[in-house]
Amino acid sequence: MANLAWLKPARNKRGATTLIAAALAAPLALAAADARAQQPPIKIGVIVPTSGTFTANGEDALAGMRMYFDEIGNEIAGRKIQLIVEDDQGKPDVGLTKARKLVESDKVQMLAGFVSSAVTLAVSEYARDKKIPMIINADGGANELTIPGPLFNPTLVRFSQNGRTPSAAAAAFIYKQGWRKVATITSDFAGGFDTIGGFAQAFCKLGGTITQEQYPPLTTNDYGPYITNLDRSAEAVVTFLPGAGGLRFVKQFVELGLKDKYPMMDIFGQAVYEPNLPQLGDAALGIYSTLHYTPMIKTPENERFVKAYVERNKRLPSDNGPDGWAGAKGIAEAAKAVGGKVEDTEKFIAAMKGVKFASAKGDLSVDKYGQVIQAMYVRRTEKAGNDYVNVPIASYENVDQFWPFSLEEFESYKYRYAELKGSTTNCAKVLEKK
């Protein structure tokens, strides 16, 4: 051992002992600090559309994720956070290619984001096979990924919403208003079938009837033929038209003089999506929508979130902003619970399924299948000063993914939602049991 006598002051044995201990501890502390500095980053592969139809949704989710990680200094349990962002363009084949690149080349420990249900379904199969944690914190609402069955993914956790819960809330609200016959107009893709199937099942169960169903393609520019073809016996119109579709539909609905004749329920608030409201102006007034968020929620958590989001992004958040934030917090809370060892997929996913926290959306928890439990809000578009906003007028608290059914009742129905396309006008088939 090196000679440490030079550290010993005259007539102070206690001080000498302290100095000697400090001298010995210093290299150990430096080694520990060096070990922490050398820990590899937590790499999160983020797959969202930053081009194409769903660009605004993807950008908001990404903004929410970055907000939260910036709040915690971009570090979890001594490991830096590294986001690697890929554009899926809203296309399943592109999304799957990007997932493979992120996992096999970039060596990410998890995948996050996901807006399009079709992209979400494509990537989930790959993630399940690779046992890669998959965190949905954008609009990817494919119901069956968190429901026992052939598409269930045990390594997936969703912090946004599934396709059917905003639909079930819409059915409950519409029926309470006394509207018994409605016409539906839904984009022709996987997310559309999940959404309108969930609505049909809940509405039929209550005693309502869908008198007409129409499925325009996602790329539709002219909704005139669909609006002209609208069943005039309907008491209200129910829509799910994501991307630019909702904006176009409302403009043409007003131009053709039908908005004042038929109340409109916009499931997921896609037509009255916050970035659309300045363009729609008065055309949006009075439209109902259902979703798990609105920037007009009056809670301290939401008011803080909206203020920070607007300061950072110069616009009001849509639901994707707090979804992105919530997913990031869920990742961080689970990573802390496992001491930063996110590579232990089983423990990391189990920890994520146990998180509970308050958010801009309200109080959140996760069920044993990986689906978020949260409030659903009914909103109405109103004018506040010079701005157009979605004001909450009713809410359903602690909505789980099977609401208003139990898991047993939900599983007793014979048809998957995609199989009901073209048959939602037949409530007997919609509610047929196995």
C-alpha positions in Angstrom: 0.0 0.0 0.0 1.2 3.5 -0.7 2.6 5.5 2.3 -0.2 7.7 3.6 1.7 9.2 6.6 1.9 12.6 5.0 -1.9 13.0 5.4 -1.6 12.8 9.2 -1.6 16.3 11.0 0.3 16.5 14.3 -1.7 15.5 17.4 -5.0 14.7 15.5 -5.5 11.0 15.1 -9.3 11.4 14.4 -8.6 13.9 11.7 -5.9 11.7 10.2 -8.4 8.8 10.1 -10.9 11.0 8.3 -8.4 12.1 5.8 -7.2 8.6 5.1 -10.8 7.3 4.7 -11.5 10.2 2.3 -8.4 9.5 0.3 -9.3 5.8 0.0 -13.0 6.6 -0.9 -12.2 9.1 -3.6 -11.0 6.6 -6.2 -14.1 4.5 -5.5 -16.4 7.4 -5.9 -14.8 8.3 -9.2 -15.0 4.8 -10.4 -18.8 4.7 -9.5 -19.3 8.0 -11.3 -17.4 6.7 -14.3 -19.5 3.5 -14.3 -22.7 5.6 -14.3 -21.4 7.7 -17.1 -20.6 4.6 -19.1 -24.1 3.1 -18.8 -25.6 2.8 -22.3 -28.6 5.1 -23.1 -32.1 3.9 -23.1 -32.9 3.9 -26.8 -36.6 4.4 -27.7 -37.6 3.9 -31.3 -40.5 6.3 -32.0 -42.7 5.4 -35.0 -45.1 8.1 -36.0 -46.2 9.7 -39.3 -44.3 13.0 -39.9 -45.6 13.1 -43.5 -48.9 12.1 -45.1 -52.5 12.1 -43.8 -51.8 11.7 -40.1 -48.8 14.2 -39.9 -50.5 16.5 -37.3 -51.3 13.5 -35.0 -47.7 12.2 -35.1 -46.2 15.6 -34.5 -48.4 16.2 -31.5 -47.6 12.8 -29.9 -43.8 13.4 -30.5 -44.1 16.8 -28.9 -45.8 15.4 -25.8 -43.1 12.7 -25.4 -40.3 15.3 -25.7 -42.0 17.6 -23.2 -42.0 14.9 -20.5 -38.5 13.7 -21.1 -37.2 17.2 -21.1 -39.0 17.7 -17.7 -36.9 14.9 -16.2 -33.7 16.0 -17.8 -33.7 13.2 -20.4 -32.4 10.7 -17.9 -33.9 7.7 -16.1 -32.2 5.8 -13.3 -28.8 7.2 -14.3 -29.3 6.3 -18.0 -29.7 8.9 -20.7 -32.8 8.8 -22.9 -32.2 8.6 -26.7 -35.2 9.0 -29.0 -34.8 7.7 -32.6 -37.7 8.9 -34.6 -38.9 7.2 -37.9 -41.7 8.4 -40.2 -44.1 5.6 -41.0 -46.1 7.8 -43.5 -49.3 6.2 -42.2 -48.4 3.0 -44.2 -48.2 -0.4 -42.7 -45.4 -1.7 -44.9 -43.3 1.4 -44.2 -44.0 1.2 -40.4 -42.9 -2.5 -40.3 -39.7 -1.7 -42.3 -38.9 1.1 -39.8 -39.6 -1.1 -36.8 -37.1 -3.7 -38.1 -34.5 -1.0 -38.7 -34.9 0.4 -35.2 -34.8 -3.0 -33.5 -32.2 -4.8 -35.6 -29.9 -1.9 -36.6 -30.4 0.8 -34.0 -30.7 -1.7 -31.2 -33.6 0.1 -29.4 -34.9 -1.5 -26.3 -38.5 -0.5 -27.0 -40.9 0.9 -29.7 -43.3 3.8 -29.0 -45.7 6.1 -30.8 -48.1 4.7 -33.4 -51.0 6.7 -34.9 -52.5 4.5 -37.7 -54.3 1.4 -36.5 -53.1 -0.4 -39.6 -49.5 0.4 -38.9 -50.0 -0.6 -35.2 -51.3 -4.0 -36.2 -48.5 -4.6 -38.6 -45.8 -3.7 -36.1 -47.4 -5.5 -33.2 -47.0 -8.9 -34.8 -43.3 -8.2 -35.3 -42.8 -6.8 -31.8 -44.6 -9.7 -30.2 -42.3 -12.2 -32.1 -39.2 -10.3 -31.1 -40.5 -9.8 -27.5 -39.8 -6.0 -27.8 -41.8 -3.7 -25.5 -44.3 -1.7 -27.6 -45.8 1.4 -26.1 -48.8 3.0 -27.9 -49.0 6.6 -27.0 -50.6 8.1 -30.1 -53.9 7.2 -31.8 -53.2 3.6 -32.6 -56.5 2.2 -31.4 -56.6 -1.4 -32.7 -58.8 -3.0 -30.0 -57.7 -6.6 -30.2 -54.0 -5.9 -29.3 -55.0 -5.6 -25.6 -57.9 -8.1 -25.6 -57.4 -11.9 -25.0 -57.3 -13.6 -28.4 -55.1 -14.2 -31.5 -53.9 -10.6 -31.8 -53.2 -10.0 -28.1 -49.6 -8.7 -27.5 -48.3 -9.4 -24.0 -45.4 -7.0 -24.5 -47.7 -4.1 -25.5 -49.0 -1.2 -23.2 -51.3 1.5 -24.5 -51.5 4.9 -22.9 -53.7 6.6 -25.5 -57.1 4.8 -26.1 -58.5 1.9 -28.0 -61.0 2.3 -30.8 -64.2 1.3 -29.0 -64.2 3.4 -25.8 -64.8 6.8 -27.4 -67.4 5.0 -29.6 -69.2 3.6 -26.6 -69.2 7.0 -24.9 -70.8 8.5 -28.1 -73.5 5.8 -28.1 -74.3 6.4 -24.5 -74.6 10.2 -25.0 -76.6 10.0 -28.2 -79.1 7.6 -26.7 -79.5 9.9 -23.7 -80.3 12.8 -26.0 -83.2 10.7 -27.4 -81.7 10.1 -30.8 -82.7 6.5 -31.8 -81.9 6.4 -35.5 -78.5 7.5 -36.8 -76.5 7.4 -40.1 -72.8 6.7 -40.0 -70.0 7.8 -42.3 -66.7 6.1 -41.5 -63.3 6.0 -43.2 -62.6 2.7 -44.9 -59.7 1.3 -42.9 -58.9 -0.9 -39.9 -59.4 2.0 -37.4 -62.7 2.9 -39.0 -64.1 -0.7 -38.5 -63.0 -0.7 -34.8 -64.6 2.6 -34.2 -67.9 2.1 -35.9 -68.1 -1.5 -34.7 -67.7 -0.4 -31.1 -70.4 2.3 -31.6 -72.8 -0.1 -33.3 -72.5 -2.7 -30.5 -73.1 -0.2 -27.7 -75.9 1.7 -29.5 -77.7 -1.5 -30.5 -77.4 -2.8 -26.9 -79.1 0.4 -25.7 -81.9 0.0 -28.2 -80.8 2.4 -31.0 -80.6 1.7 -34.7 -78.1 2.5 -37.4 -80.2 3.3 -40.5 -77.3 3.7 -42.9 -73.5 3.1 -43.1 -71.1 4.6 -45.6 -67.3 4.0 -45.9 -65.5 6.6 -48.0 -61.8 5.9 -48.6 -59.2 7.7 -46.4 -58.0 9.6 -49.5 -61.5 11.0 -50.3 -61.5 14.7 -51.3 -65.1 15.1 -52.3 -67.6 14.0 -49.7 -70.5 15.5 -51.6 -71.8 12.2 -52.9 -71.8 10.7 -49.4 -73.6 13.7 -47.9 -76.1 13.8 -50.7 -76.8 10.1 -50.2 -77.4 10.6 -46.5 -80.5 8.8 -45.2 -83.0 11.5 -44.5 -84.8 9.4 -41.9 -81.8 9.6 -39.5 -82.0 11.8 -36.5 -78.3 12.4 -36.3 -75.1 11.8 -38.2 -72.2 9.9 -36.6 -68.7 10.2 -38.2 -65.2 8.9 -37.9 -63.1 10.7 -40.5 -59.4 11.1 -39.5 -56.7 13.1 -41.1 -57.9 15.8 -43.5 -61.2 13.9 -44.1 -63.1 15.4 -41.1 -62.1 18.9 -42.1 -63.3 18.4 -45.7 -66.5 16.7 -44.6 -67.7 19.4 -42.2 -67.0 22.2 -44.8 -69.1 20.3 -47.4 -71.7 19.3 -44.9 -72.3 23.0 -44.2 -72.1 24.0 -47.9 -74.8 21.5 -48.7 -77.1 23.0 -46.0 -77.4 19.9 -43.8 -75.5 20.9 -40.6 -78.6 22.7 -39.2 -80.8 19.8 -40.0 -78.8 16.9 -38.4 -76.9 17.0 -35.2 -73.4 15.6 -35.7 -71.4 13.3 -33.4 -67.7 13.3 -34.3 -66.2 10.1 -32.7 -62.6 10.8 -31.6 -63.1 14.5 -32.5 -61.3 14.0 -35.8 -63.4 16.7 -37.7 -63.1 19.1 -34.8 -59.4 18.2 -34.1 -57.8 21.2 -32.5 -55.6 22.1 -35.5 -58.7 22.1 -37.7 -60.8 24.5 -35.6 -59.2 27.8 -36.9 -59.9 26.6 -40.5 -63.5 25.5 -39.8 -64.5 28.6 -37.8 -68.2 28.9 -37.2 -68.8 25.7 -39.2 -67.6 23.7 -36.2 -69.9 25.3 -33.7 -72.3 22.9 -32.0 -70.6 19.7 -33.2 -70.5 17.0 -30.5 -67.4 14.8 -30.1 -66.2 12.1 -27.8 -62.6 11.6 -26.7 -60.4 11.1 -23.7 -59.1 14.7 -23.7 -59.8 18.3 -24.5 -57.5 21.2 -23.6 -60.5 22.8 -21.8 -60.4 20.3 -18.9 -60.3 22.4 -15.7 -57.7 20.6 -13.5 -54.4 21.9 -12.3 -52.6 19.1 -14.2 -54.2 20.0 -17.5 -53.8 23.8 -17.0 -50.1 23.4 -16.4 -49.8 21.1 -19.3 -51.6 23.4 -21.7 -49.6 26.4 -20.6 -46.3 24.5 -21.1 -47.4 23.0 -24.4 -48.5 26.3 -25.9 -45.3 28.1 -24.8 -43.3 25.4 -26.4 -45.3 24.6 -29.6 -47.3 27.8 -30.2 -50.6 25.9 -30.5 -53.2 24.2 -28.3 -52.6 20.5 -27.8 -54.8 17.8 -29.3 -55.3 14.5 -27.5 -52.0 13.2 -29.0 -50.0 15.7 -27.0 -51.0 14.4 -23.5 -51.0 10.8 -24.9 -47.4 11.3 -25.9 -46.6 12.7 -22.5 -48.4 9.9 -20.6 -46.6 7.2 -22.6 -43.3 8.9 -21.8 -44.1 9.1 -18.1 -45.3 5.5 -18.1 -41.9 4.4 -19.6 -40.0 6.5 -17.0 -42.0 5.2 -14.0 -41.6 1.6 -15.1 -37.9 2.1 -15.8 -37.3 3.6 -12.4 -39.2 0.7 -10.8 -36.7 -1.8 -12.4 -33.6 0.2 -11.6 -33.2 1.3 -15.2 -32.9 -2.3 -16.4 -35.4 -2.0 -19.3 -33.7 -4.9 -21.1 -35.5 -7.2 -18.7 -38.6 -7.1 -20.8 -40.8 -9.2 -18.5 -40.2 -7.1 -15.4 -40.3 -3.8 -17.4 -43.7 -4.6 -18.9 -45.0 -5.8 -15.5 -43.9 -2.5 -13.9 -45.6 -0.5 -16.7 -48.8 -2.3 -16.1 -48.7 -1.3 -12.5 -48.2 2.5 -13.0 -50.8 5.0 -11.7 -50.5 8.7 -12.1 -52.3 12.0 -12.7 -52.1 13.5 -16.1 -53.6 16.3 -18.2 -56.2 13.7 -19.3 -57.1 12.8 -15.7 -56.1 9.9 -13.4 -54.6 7.0 -15.4 -54.0 3.4 -14.6 -53.3 0.3 -16.7 -55.2 -3.0 -16.7 -53.6 -6.4 -16.7 -53.9 -6.6 -20.5 -51.9 -3.4 -21.0 -54.8 -1.0 -21.7 -55.1 2.4 -20.1 -58.1 3.1 -17.8 -59.2 6.7 -18.0 -62.1 9.1 -18.4 -64.0 9.7 -21.6 -65.3 13.2 -22.3 -68.3 14.4 -24.4 -67.3 17.8 -25.9 -69.2 20.5 -27.8 -67.4 23.0 -30.0 -68.0 26.5 -28.8 -66.4 29.9 -29.3 -64.4 31.5 -26.5 -63.4 35.1 -27.5 -61.7 34.7 -30.9 -61.0 31.0 -30.4 -62.9 27.9 -31.1 -62.6 25.2 -28.4 -64.0 21.8 -27.5 -65.8 22.3 -24.2 -66.4 19.2 -22.0 -70.2 18.9 -21.3 -70.2 15.3 -19.8 -67.8 12.7 -18.8 -67.6 9.0 -18.0 -65.0 8.2 -15.3 -62.6 5.2 -15.1 -63.6 3.7 -18.5 -61.9 0.4 -19.1 -61.5 -1.2 -22.5 -64.7 -3.3 -22.3 -67.0 -0.6 -21.0 -70.0 -0.7 -20.7 -69.7 -4.5 -20.9 -67.9 -6.9 -18.7 -65.1 -8.9 -20.3 -67.4 -12.0 -20.2 -70.2 -10.2 -22.0 -67.8 -8.6 -24.5 -66.3 -11.9 -25.4 -69.7 -13.5 -25.8 -70.5 -11.6 -29.0 -69.9 -13.6 -32.2 -68.5 -11.1 -34.6 -65.3 -9.1 -34.6 -65.8 -5.5 -35.5 -64.1 -5.8 -38.9 -66.6 -8.6 -39.8 -69.5 -6.2 -39.2 -68.6 -3.9 -42.0 -71.8 -3.6 -44.1 -73.9 -5.2 -41.4 -74.1 -2.6 -38.6 -77.6 -1.7 -39.7 -78.6 -5.2 -38.5 -78.6 -5.0 -34.7 -79.5 -8.7 -34.5 -76.2 -9.6 -36.2 -74.3 -7.0 -34.2 -75.5 -8.5 -30.9 -75.5 -12.1 -32.0 -73.8 -14.4 -29.5 -71.4 -17.2 -30.1 
